[in-house]
Amino acid sequence: MNIFLKKIAAVFVFICVVLAGQAVCRVEAAGESHVVDEDFGYKGVLLGGSEEDMLKIMGEADYDRKDNIFGTPVKRYEYGDIAISVAPASKRVVDIELKGKDFQVRGGIRYGSTAFWINSVYGKQEKQQIDGYTCYIYARPGHKHEHLLLRTDSEKGILVSMRITALPLTDEEADQMVIDGSDIELGLVTEEELSADTKIDLSALPQSEEPKLVLGEAQ
């Protein structure tokens, strides 16, 4: 009997060691969790991607309409519970909104995901209150005003919708973008594209004439 009990105890200790090791791995993985470029897009539609490429991937929208977000005019394409907004001036994707219960992104994040799961995929983040929602907001590395916003139910704490956006989340950020010189109406046009595509009309300026050499006596 004593030998039998010792075997049971040994098995129990082994199971505890395995579970403890798995817990450590999960903690370490959570500590290393962070957002990646893949998180700033959905089904191949990337933030900053062209309107043309987006339509090739998503197809014809259920409908589209003009919208205005914090003073920024956009063209909003509706695909059921998915809405993709494009800046008319740049024809670039500036906002992707995921609602409903069918969306799923990296790490299995979807409607109903818990705060623990959100933090384990994207990293630990403090909650913020925006538009009546308790949100987790992650900034895209190297892109100051691009964010991944996850809205959660204030009571249950589960994920209810997401936004992937280059538009301001608050009036304060809209003001800061102006201070920073970010042209939110142009969206995500690069400096190279602006210098190549922007034409300056000089027709209204006085045209200088080349100096001419006149031979003869001075008057």
C-alpha positions as CSV (number, residue, x, y, z in Angstrom):
1,M,0.0,0.0,0.0
2,N,2.8,2.4,0.9
3,I,4.5,1.8,-2.5
4,F,1.2,2.4,-4.3
5,L,0.7,5.7,-2.4
6,K,4.3,6.7,-3.3
7,K,3.6,6.1,-7.0
8,I,0.5,8.2,-6.8
9,A,2.4,11.0,-5.1
10,A,5.1,10.8,-7.7
11,V,2.6,11.1,-10.5
12,F,0.9,14.0,-8.8
13,V,4.2,15.9,-8.4
14,F,5.0,15.2,-12.1
15,I,1.6,16.7,-13.1
16,C,2.2,19.7,-10.9
17,V,5.6,20.3,-12.4
18,V,4.2,20.1,-16.0
19,L,1.3,22.5,-15.2
20,A,3.7,24.9,-13.5
21,G,5.9,24.9,-16.6
22,Q,3.0,25.6,-18.9
23,A,1.9,28.5,-16.7
24,V,5.4,30.0,-16.8
25,C,5.4,29.6,-20.6
26,R,2.1,31.4,-20.8
27,V,3.4,34.3,-18.6
28,E,6.6,34.6,-20.6
29,A,4.6,34.6,-23.8
30,A,2.3,37.3,-22.5
31,G,5.3,39.4,-21.5
32,E,6.6,39.2,-25.0
33,S,3.2,39.8,-26.6
34,H,3.0,43.0,-28.8
35,V,1.3,44.4,-31.8
36,V,2.7,43.7,-35.3
37,D,2.0,45.2,-38.7
38,E,-0.4,42.4,-39.4
39,D,-2.7,43.8,-36.7
40,F,-3.2,47.0,-38.7
41,G,-5.3,45.3,-41.4
42,Y,-8.0,42.8,-42.0
43,K,-8.2,40.0,-44.5
44,G,-5.4,41.5,-46.6
45,V,-6.8,45.1,-46.5
46,L,-4.1,47.1,-44.8
47,L,-4.2,50.5,-43.2
48,G,-2.6,52.8,-45.7
49,G,-3.4,50.5,-48.6
50,S,-5.0,51.8,-51.8
51,E,-8.7,52.0,-52.4
52,E,-8.2,50.0,-55.6
53,D,-6.5,47.1,-53.8
54,M,-9.2,47.2,-51.1
55,L,-12.0,46.8,-53.6
56,K,-10.2,44.0,-55.3
57,I,-10.1,42.1,-52.0
58,M,-13.5,43.0,-50.6
59,G,-15.5,43.3,-53.8
60,E,-18.5,45.5,-54.3
61,A,-19.8,47.0,-51.0
62,D,-23.3,46.7,-49.9
63,Y,-23.4,50.5,-50.1
64,D,-21.0,53.4,-49.6
65,R,-21.5,56.9,-48.3
66,K,-19.7,60.0,-47.4
67,D,-18.9,60.5,-43.7
68,N,-17.0,62.8,-41.5
69,I,-14.9,61.7,-38.5
70,F,-13.5,64.5,-36.3
71,G,-13.6,66.9,-39.2
72,T,-12.0,64.4,-41.6
73,P,-14.1,63.7,-44.8
74,V,-14.0,60.0,-45.7
75,K,-15.8,57.6,-48.1
76,R,-17.2,54.7,-46.0
77,Y,-17.7,51.3,-47.6
78,E,-20.1,49.0,-45.7
79,Y,-19.7,45.2,-45.9
80,G,-22.3,43.9,-43.4
81,D,-20.7,44.4,-40.0
82,I,-17.4,45.6,-41.6
83,A,-16.8,49.2,-42.5
84,I,-13.8,50.5,-44.4
85,S,-13.2,54.2,-44.8
86,V,-11.0,55.8,-47.5
87,A,-9.6,59.4,-47.5
88,P,-10.9,60.8,-50.8
89,A,-7.8,63.0,-51.4
90,S,-5.3,60.2,-51.1
91,K,-7.6,57.2,-51.9
92,R,-5.9,55.4,-49.0
93,V,-7.6,53.2,-46.4
94,V,-7.6,55.2,-43.1
95,D,-10.1,53.3,-41.0
96,I,-11.3,49.7,-40.6
97,E,-14.2,48.9,-38.2
98,L,-15.1,45.4,-37.2
99,K,-18.5,44.7,-35.5
100,G,-20.9,41.8,-35.1
101,K,-19.9,38.4,-34.0
102,D,-18.2,36.9,-37.0
103,F,-14.8,38.7,-37.3
104,Q,-11.6,37.1,-36.2
105,V,-8.0,38.4,-36.3
106,R,-4.6,37.3,-35.2
107,G,-4.3,35.1,-32.2
108,G,-8.0,34.1,-32.4
109,I,-9.1,37.5,-31.1
110,R,-12.8,37.8,-31.9
111,Y,-16.1,38.8,-30.4
112,G,-16.3,37.7,-26.8
113,S,-12.5,37.5,-26.2
114,T,-11.6,38.2,-22.6
115,A,-9.3,40.9,-21.3
116,F,-6.7,38.1,-20.4
117,W,-6.7,36.9,-24.0
118,I,-6.4,40.4,-25.4
119,N,-3.4,41.1,-23.2
120,S,-1.8,37.8,-24.0
121,V,-1.9,38.5,-27.7
122,Y,-1.3,42.2,-27.9
123,G,0.5,42.9,-24.6
124,K,-0.6,44.4,-21.3
125,Q,-2.4,47.7,-21.7
126,E,-4.3,49.9,-19.3
127,K,-8.1,50.4,-20.0
128,Q,-9.4,53.8,-21.3
129,Q,-12.9,55.2,-21.6
130,I,-13.9,56.3,-25.1
131,D,-17.4,57.0,-26.4
132,G,-18.9,55.1,-23.5
133,Y,-16.8,52.0,-24.0
134,T,-14.0,50.5,-22.0
135,C,-11.2,50.2,-24.5
136,Y,-7.7,48.9,-25.0
137,I,-5.7,51.1,-27.3
138,Y,-2.4,50.0,-29.0
139,A,-0.2,52.3,-31.1
140,R,1.5,51.0,-34.2
141,P,5.3,51.2,-33.7
142,G,6.8,53.9,-35.9
143,H,3.4,55.4,-36.8
144,K,2.5,57.9,-34.1
145,H,-1.2,58.4,-35.0
146,E,-2.2,54.8,-36.1
147,H,-4.0,52.8,-33.5
148,L,-5.7,49.5,-32.8
149,L,-8.7,50.0,-30.6
150,L,-10.6,47.2,-28.9
151,R,-13.9,48.0,-27.4
152,T,-15.1,45.8,-24.5
153,D,-18.4,45.5,-22.7
154,S,-18.1,47.6,-19.5
155,E,-19.8,45.0,-17.4
156,K,-18.7,41.6,-18.8
157,G,-15.3,42.9,-20.0
158,I,-15.4,40.9,-23.2
159,L,-14.5,42.2,-26.7
160,V,-17.5,43.6,-28.7
161,S,-15.9,45.5,-31.6
162,M,-12.6,46.7,-33.0
163,R,-11.2,49.7,-35.0
164,I,-8.0,49.9,-36.9
165,T,-7.5,53.5,-37.7
166,A,-5.2,56.3,-38.8
167,L,-7.9,58.9,-37.8
168,P,-7.9,60.7,-34.5
169,L,-9.7,58.9,-31.6
170,T,-10.5,62.1,-29.7
171,D,-10.8,65.8,-30.3
172,E,-7.6,66.3,-28.4
173,E,-5.7,63.9,-30.8
174,A,-7.2,65.7,-33.8
175,D,-5.8,69.0,-32.5
176,Q,-2.4,67.3,-31.8
177,M,-2.3,65.9,-35.4
178,V,-2.7,69.5,-36.7
179,I,0.1,70.7,-34.4
180,D,2.3,67.8,-35.5
181,G,1.7,68.7,-39.2
182,S,-0.2,65.5,-40.0
183,D,-2.6,66.1,-42.9
184,I,-5.4,63.9,-41.8
185,E,-7.5,64.8,-44.9
186,L,-4.7,63.4,-47.2
187,G,-4.5,60.3,-45.1
188,L,-1.4,58.2,-45.5
189,V,0.3,59.8,-48.5
190,T,4.0,59.6,-48.1
191,E,6.3,62.6,-48.6
192,E,7.7,60.9,-51.8
193,E,4.3,60.6,-53.3
194,L,3.4,64.2,-52.5
195,S,6.6,65.5,-54.1
196,A,6.0,63.3,-57.2
197,D,2.3,63.9,-57.6
198,T,1.8,67.5,-56.3
199,K,2.0,70.0,-59.1
200,I,2.4,73.7,-58.3
201,D,0.6,76.1,-60.6
202,L,3.0,79.0,-61.4
203,S,0.9,80.5,-64.2
204,A,-0.3,83.4,-62.1
205,L,3.1,84.5,-61.1
206,P,4.9,87.1,-63.2
207,Q,7.3,85.6,-65.7
208,S,10.8,86.9,-65.7
209,E,12.4,87.6,-69.1
210,E,15.9,86.7,-70.0
211,P,18.2,89.7,-70.1
212,K,19.0,90.8,-73.7
213,L,22.2,92.5,-74.9
214,V,21.3,95.7,-76.9
215,L,24.1,97.1,-79.1
216,G,24.2,100.8,-79.8
217,E,24.7,104.1,-78.1
218,A,23.3,104.8,-74.7
219,Q,20.4,107.2,-74.7
